[in-house]
Amino acid sequence: MPYIPLCKRLWDFLLDLRESDAEGVWIDQVCIHQDDIVEKAAASASMDALYASARLVFIAVEDVRSTYREARVLSQAFATVSSDTSWKVPIEAARDLFSILGKLFKARLFSRAWCFQEYHTSNQKIIALHHEGAAPEDPDSIIGLVNLGDFRFSLPCLESEPFKSEFPGLLEKMLRFFGGQGYACSNIIENTFQFGSLYIRDKVTIVLNISKLALFLQPNGFKHEDMRK
């Protein structure tokens, strides 16, 4: 069996999401030959089709671990906003919710251009993260959020005090990753180039994929060292 870049708990959670044992799992790091430049370039240009065709895209957050209380606050708020996208978080519950969202958005995932692409080219996705057990002796568990982006229009009080000072830039980070209403190509370009990625070629590919523009960039399309970020 090839190396799986997920901890066992997240891997088991992912396997339980399959509709049957016959349903396959695609992992970029495993399914794409990482040392083959030509294969990686061709695969990168096809990621929009791959993610759009997937029944479910699983996005794992491995470098953030919430408390049991934070997980309950997040899951309850998520359940509410999923059924009513006009819901506004009550002021008395805001600090707890912003605390876990602030912790979540420090994850490496939300700083990577490739993860930005995965989110925006897929139809159905779930973001999964660890949380502590209800009691100290209980094992960690996993919380799965089907569309975390629903939160972006539900947090206007993040722009007012005291939350603006206490959680600086959180709403902007969420809007940058999830996009705003009427997500234009110019916004996609601006946001993509703020994320981490070694080559400009990669970022151009991501912009094209998210914008659903068909153009394949050859591996040697950008040769000069000054084209690096």
Solvent accessible surface area in square Angstrom, and as a share of the most:
residue,aa,sasa,rsa
1,M,184,0.82
2,P,81,0.51
3,Y,162,0.61
4,I,32,0.16
5,P,35,0.22
6,L,36,0.18
7,C,46,0.28
8,K,155,0.66
9,R,101,0.37
10,L,0,0.00
11,W,41,0.15
12,D,55,0.28
13,F,51,0.21
14,L,18,0.09
15,L,52,0.26
16,D,122,0.63
17,L,50,0.25
18,R,65,0.24
19,E,132,0.59
20,S,60,0.39
21,D,127,0.66
22,A,99,0.76
23,E,48,0.21
24,G,67,0.64
25,V,52,0.30
26,W,116,0.41
27,I,29,0.15
28,D,40,0.21
29,Q,98,0.44
30,V,52,0.30
31,C,55,0.33
32,I,17,0.09
33,H,103,0.46
34,Q,79,0.35
35,D,127,0.66
36,D,55,0.28
37,I,118,0.60
38,V,100,0.58
39,E,65,0.29
40,K,82,0.35
41,A,16,0.12
42,A,43,0.33
43,A,17,0.13
44,S,24,0.15
45,A,24,0.19
46,S,56,0.36
47,M,10,0.05
48,D,35,0.18
49,A,61,0.47
50,L,53,0.27
51,Y,16,0.06
52,A,46,0.35
53,S,95,0.61
54,A,37,0.29
55,R,107,0.39
56,L,42,0.21
57,V,12,0.07
58,F,35,0.15
59,I,6,0.03
60,A,27,0.21
61,V,1,0.00
62,E,78,0.35
63,D,89,0.46
64,V,12,0.07
65,R,126,0.46
66,S,1,0.00
67,T,50,0.29
68,Y,80,0.30
69,R,147,0.54
70,E,26,0.12
71,A,6,0.04
72,R,118,0.43
73,V,30,0.17
74,L,1,0.00
75,S,42,0.27
76,Q,97,0.43
77,A,10,0.07
78,F,27,0.11
79,A,63,0.49
80,T,51,0.30
81,V,0,0.00
82,S,57,0.37
83,S,97,0.63
84,D,67,0.35
85,T,83,0.49
86,S,77,0.50
87,W,49,0.17
88,K,102,0.43
89,V,10,0.05
90,P,54,0.34
91,I,109,0.55
92,E,151,0.68
93,A,40,0.31
94,A,0,0.00
95,R,111,0.40
96,D,43,0.22
97,L,1,0.01
98,F,0,0.00
99,S,46,0.30
100,I,0,0.00
101,L,0,0.00
102,G,18,0.17
103,K,69,0.29
104,L,0,0.00
105,F,12,0.05
106,K,163,0.69
107,A,3,0.02
108,R,155,0.57
109,L,15,0.07
110,F,9,0.04
111,S,56,0.36
112,R,70,0.26
113,A,0,0.00
114,W,57,0.20
115,C,13,0.08
116,F,0,0.00
117,Q,2,0.01
118,E,32,0.14
119,Y,12,0.04
120,H,38,0.17
121,T,8,0.05
122,S,7,0.05
123,N,114,0.58
124,Q,88,0.39
125,K,23,0.10
126,I,13,0.07
127,I,1,0.01
128,A,0,0.00
129,L,0,0.00
130,H,23,0.10
131,H,21,0.09
132,E,58,0.26
133,G,14,0.13
134,A,69,0.53
135,A,31,0.24
136,P,140,0.88
137,E,142,0.64
138,D,58,0.30
139,P,98,0.62
140,D,30,0.16
141,S,48,0.31
142,I,21,0.10
143,I,18,0.09
144,G,25,0.24
145,L,1,0.01
146,V,63,0.36
147,N,55,0.28
148,L,0,0.00
149,G,0,0.00
150,D,29,0.15
151,F,0,0.00
152,R,54,0.20
153,F,74,0.31
154,S,0,0.00
155,L,1,0.01
156,P,64,0.40
157,C,19,0.12
158,L,7,0.03
159,E,109,0.49
160,S,54,0.35
161,E,111,0.50
162,P,72,0.46
163,F,8,0.03
164,K,114,0.48
165,S,78,0.50
166,E,82,0.37
167,F,31,0.13
168,P,98,0.61
169,G,32,0.31
170,L,6,0.03
171,L,14,0.07
172,E,108,0.49
173,K,87,0.37
174,M,0,0.00
175,L,64,0.32
176,R,63,0.23
177,F,1,0.00
178,F,7,0.03
179,G,1,0.01
180,G,29,0.28
181,Q,150,0.66
182,G,72,0.69
183,Y,58,0.22
184,A,49,0.38
185,C,60,0.36
186,S,75,0.48
187,N,59,0.30
188,I,11,0.06
189,I,77,0.39
190,E,105,0.47
191,N,16,0.08
192,T,0,0.00
193,F,79,0.33
194,Q,89,0.40
195,F,2,0.01
196,G,35,0.34
197,S,17,0.11
198,L,102,0.51
199,Y,67,0.26
200,I,48,0.25
201,R,40,0.15
202,D,23,0.12
203,K,4,0.02
204,V,40,0.23
205,T,11,0.06
206,I,0,0.00
207,V,11,0.07
208,L,23,0.11
209,N,6,0.03
210,I,14,0.07
211,S,27,0.18
212,K,155,0.66
213,L,93,0.46
214,A,112,0.87
215,L,111,0.55
216,F,86,0.36
217,L,36,0.18
218,Q,102,0.45
219,P,25,0.15
220,N,91,0.47
221,G,48,0.46
222,F,71,0.30
223,K,149,0.63
224,H,133,0.59
225,E,125,0.56
226,D,118,0.61
227,M,54,0.24
228,R,94,0.34
229,K,147,0.62
